[in-house]
Amino acid sequence: MKQIKFLANVNVEKPLIDFLNEKGFDIKWVTNIDKLMPDNRVCEIANSEQRIIITNDKDFGEIVFYQKKIAYGIILM
């Protein structure tokens, strides 16, 4: 079975990142990669690495529904 992988946007708080790490999930945090990364680049990384995006940013709604950029999923907190 394939492991679920996540990409957490910069606006996701560190305690959630730490919790998911402790539970054994494969999670990357955009803050550790590039704090100024544009949303489209976040989507590109998520797609290329087959990760589900976790975000508090409602702008991803436009990217997901109108531009159809995300194939693996998004969790809007």
Residue frames as a rotation matrix with the C-alpha (Angstrom) as fourth column:
MET 1
0.576 0.817 0.000 0.00
0.817 -0.576 0.000 0.00
0.000 0.000 -1.000 0.00
LYS 2
-0.121 -0.605 0.787 1.23
0.585 -0.684 -0.435 3.46
0.802 0.408 0.437 -0.92
GLN 3
-0.356 -0.086 -0.930 2.08
0.892 -0.327 -0.312 5.85
-0.277 -0.941 0.193 1.93
ILE 4
0.724 0.608 0.325 0.18
0.655 -0.754 -0.048 9.14
0.216 0.248 -0.944 2.09
LYS 5
-0.433 -0.891 -0.136 2.53
0.901 -0.433 -0.036 12.09
-0.027 -0.138 0.990 1.67
PHE 6
0.688 0.679 -0.257 1.84
0.696 -0.718 -0.033 15.72
-0.207 -0.156 -0.966 2.53
LEU 7
-0.505 -0.716 0.482 3.20
0.727 -0.654 -0.209 19.13
0.465 0.245 0.851 1.57
ALA 8
0.305 0.599 -0.740 2.29
0.906 -0.423 0.031 21.75
-0.294 -0.680 -0.671 4.19
ASN 9
0.399 -0.060 0.915 2.08
0.521 -0.806 -0.280 25.35
0.755 0.588 -0.290 3.03
VAL 10
-0.627 -0.747 0.221 3.90
0.290 -0.487 -0.824 28.14
0.723 -0.453 0.521 4.91
ASN 11
-0.338 0.569 0.749 0.69
-0.718 -0.671 0.185 29.13
0.608 -0.475 0.636 6.73
VAL 12
0.615 0.446 -0.650 0.37
0.055 0.799 0.599 25.76
0.787 -0.404 0.467 8.47
GLU 13
0.567 -0.357 0.742 1.54
-0.799 -0.456 0.391 25.94
0.199 -0.815 -0.544 12.08
LYS 14
-0.348 -0.895 -0.280 4.55
-0.740 0.445 -0.505 23.95
0.576 0.032 -0.817 13.25
PRO 15
-0.450 0.172 0.876 2.66
-0.705 0.533 -0.467 21.95
-0.547 -0.828 -0.119 15.92
LEU 16
0.702 0.711 0.040 0.66
-0.510 0.541 -0.668 20.24
-0.497 0.448 0.743 13.14
ILE 17
0.424 -0.651 -0.630 3.86
-0.666 0.248 -0.704 19.48
0.614 0.717 -0.329 11.23
ASP 18
-0.583 -0.682 0.441 5.42
-0.786 0.336 -0.519 18.03
0.206 -0.649 -0.732 14.37
PHE 19
0.004 0.690 0.724 2.28
-0.685 0.529 -0.501 15.97
-0.729 -0.494 0.474 15.14
LEU 20
0.867 0.359 -0.345 2.18
-0.491 0.500 -0.713 14.43
-0.083 0.788 0.610 11.67
ASN 21
0.027 -0.941 -0.336 5.91
-0.710 0.219 -0.670 13.69
0.704 0.257 -0.662 11.82
GLU 22
-0.560 -0.225 0.798 5.48
-0.804 0.380 -0.457 11.99
-0.200 -0.897 -0.393 15.19
LYS 23
0.353 0.797 0.490 2.68
-0.524 0.602 -0.603 9.84
-0.775 -0.044 0.630 13.73
GLY 24
-0.240 -0.618 0.748 5.04
0.250 0.706 0.663 8.68
-0.938 0.346 -0.015 10.99
PHE 25
0.784 0.555 0.279 3.62
0.426 -0.155 -0.891 10.61
-0.451 0.818 -0.358 8.03
ASP 26
-0.346 -0.823 0.450 5.89
0.917 -0.194 0.350 11.75
-0.201 0.533 0.822 5.23
ILE 27
0.771 0.633 -0.076 5.47
0.618 -0.771 -0.152 15.53
-0.155 0.070 -0.985 5.39
LYS 28
-0.473 -0.830 0.297 7.43
0.861 -0.506 -0.043 18.40
0.186 0.235 0.954 3.92
TRP 29
0.415 0.534 -0.736 6.91
0.685 -0.717 -0.134 21.98
-0.599 -0.449 -0.663 5.07
VAL 30
0.605 -0.132 0.785 7.22
0.650 -0.488 -0.582 24.76
0.460 0.863 -0.209 2.48
THR 31
0.954 -0.243 0.174 8.72
-0.299 -0.789 0.537 26.96
0.007 -0.564 -0.826 5.22
ASN 32
0.414 -0.838 0.357 11.77
-0.013 0.386 0.922 24.68
-0.910 -0.386 0.149 5.24
ILE 33
0.152 -0.307 0.939 12.11
0.933 0.359 -0.033 24.85
-0.327 0.881 0.341 1.44
ASP 34
-0.808 -0.311 0.500 11.33
0.483 -0.836 0.261 28.48
0.337 0.453 0.826 0.48
LYS 35
-0.506 0.616 -0.604 9.15
0.579 -0.277 -0.767 30.79
-0.640 -0.737 -0.216 2.60
LEU 36
-0.325 0.333 -0.885 8.36
-0.494 -0.858 -0.142 32.93
-0.807 0.391 0.443 -0.46
MET 37
-0.926 -0.059 0.373 7.38
0.233 0.686 0.689 30.05
-0.296 0.725 -0.621 -2.74
PRO 38
-0.582 0.757 -0.297 4.43
-0.813 -0.540 0.218 30.98
0.005 0.368 0.930 -4.99
ASP 39
0.068 0.743 0.666 1.27
-0.631 0.549 -0.549 28.87
-0.773 -0.383 0.506 -4.81
ASN 40
0.774 0.225 -0.592 1.72
-0.627 0.402 -0.667 27.55
0.088 0.888 0.452 -8.35
ARG 41
-0.199 -0.923 -0.329 5.15
-0.696 0.370 -0.616 26.20
0.690 0.106 -0.716 -7.41
VAL 42
-0.502 0.134 0.854 3.67
-0.737 0.451 -0.504 24.54
-0.452 -0.883 -0.127 -4.31
CYS 43
0.586 0.804 0.103 1.23
-0.579 0.504 -0.641 22.78
-0.567 0.316 0.761 -6.64
GLU 44
0.490 -0.480 -0.727 4.02
-0.687 0.301 -0.662 21.72
0.536 0.824 -0.183 -9.00
ILE 45
-0.610 -0.756 0.237 6.00
-0.725 0.411 -0.552 20.15
0.320 -0.509 -0.799 -6.17
ALA 46
-0.207 0.625 0.753 2.91
-0.666 0.473 -0.576 18.44
-0.717 -0.621 0.318 -4.76
ASN 47
0.775 0.538 -0.332 2.09
-0.591 0.433 -0.681 16.98
-0.223 0.724 0.653 -8.15
SER 48
0.241 -0.762 -0.601 5.61
-0.684 0.306 -0.662 15.87
0.689 0.571 -0.447 -8.97
GLU 49
-0.796 -0.582 0.163 6.05
-0.500 0.483 -0.719 14.19
0.340 -0.654 -0.675 -5.56
GLN 50
-0.222 0.828 -0.515 2.45
0.157 0.552 0.819 12.94
0.962 0.101 -0.253 -5.32
ARG 51
-0.875 -0.115 -0.470 1.75
0.482 -0.119 -0.868 14.88
0.044 -0.986 0.160 -2.11
ILE 52
0.265 0.962 0.067 -1.48
0.856 -0.266 0.444 16.23
0.445 -0.060 -0.893 -0.66
ILE 53
-0.579 -0.434 0.690 -1.28
0.164 -0.891 -0.423 19.94
0.799 -0.132 0.587 0.09
ILE 54
0.142 0.554 -0.820 -2.27
0.990 -0.059 0.132 21.15
0.025 -0.830 -0.557 3.56
THR 55
-0.749 -0.393 0.533 -3.01
0.451 -0.892 -0.024 24.88
0.485 0.223 0.846 3.65
ASN 56
-0.244 0.665 -0.706 -4.96
0.689 -0.393 -0.609 27.70
-0.682 -0.635 -0.362 5.26
ASP 57
-0.756 -0.194 -0.625 -4.88
-0.224 -0.821 0.525 29.67
-0.615 0.536 0.578 1.99
LYS 58
0.189 0.943 0.275 -8.24
0.164 0.246 -0.955 29.90
-0.968 0.226 -0.108 0.23
ASP 59
0.141 -0.220 -0.965 -6.46
-0.867 -0.497 -0.013 31.01
-0.477 0.839 -0.261 -2.96
PHE 60
-0.858 -0.464 0.222 -5.76
-0.331 0.829 0.451 27.34
-0.393 0.314 -0.864 -3.58
GLY 61
-0.028 0.933 0.358 -9.49
0.229 0.355 -0.907 26.98
-0.973 0.056 -0.223 -4.30
GLU 62
0.629 0.216 -0.747 -9.03
-0.581 -0.509 -0.636 28.91
-0.517 0.833 -0.195 -7.52
ILE 63
-0.367 -0.854 -0.368 -5.95
-0.918 0.270 0.290 26.92
-0.149 0.444 -0.884 -8.41
VAL 64
-0.783 0.074 0.618 -7.69
-0.054 0.981 -0.186 23.61
-0.620 -0.179 -0.764 -7.72
PHE 65
-0.015 0.941 0.338 -11.13
0.448 0.309 -0.839 24.26
-0.894 0.139 -0.427 -9.19
TYR 66
0.775 0.370 -0.512 -10.58
-0.202 -0.622 -0.756 26.82
-0.598 0.690 -0.408 -11.94
GLN 67
0.196 -0.792 -0.578 -7.04
-0.979 -0.193 -0.067 26.14
-0.058 0.579 -0.813 -13.09
LYS 68
0.960 0.275 -0.042 -7.23
-0.275 0.961 0.012 22.38
0.043 0.000 0.999 -12.28
LYS 69
0.254 -0.966 -0.045 -3.58
-0.743 -0.166 -0.649 22.30
0.619 0.198 -0.760 -11.15
ILE 70
-0.420 -0.436 0.796 -3.72
-0.883 0.399 -0.247 19.74
-0.210 -0.806 -0.553 -8.33
ALA 71
-0.087 0.338 -0.937 -4.03
-0.585 0.744 0.323 16.06
0.806 0.576 0.133 -9.04
TYR 72
-0.550 -0.288 -0.784 -3.36
0.280 0.821 -0.498 14.50
0.787 -0.493 -0.371 -5.63
GLY 73
0.303 0.821 -0.484 -5.46
0.799 0.058 0.599 16.58
0.520 -0.568 -0.638 -3.27
ILE 74
-0.578 -0.369 0.728 -5.71
-0.064 -0.868 -0.492 19.47
0.814 -0.331 0.478 -0.91
ILE 75
0.029 0.542 -0.840 -6.78
0.966 0.200 0.163 19.89
0.256 -0.817 -0.518 2.70
LEU 76
-0.255 0.001 0.967 -8.01
0.018 -1.000 0.006 23.39
0.967 0.019 0.255 3.50
MET 77
-0.609 -0.051 -0.792 -7.78
0.760 0.250 -0.600 24.02
0.229 -0.967 -0.114 7.23
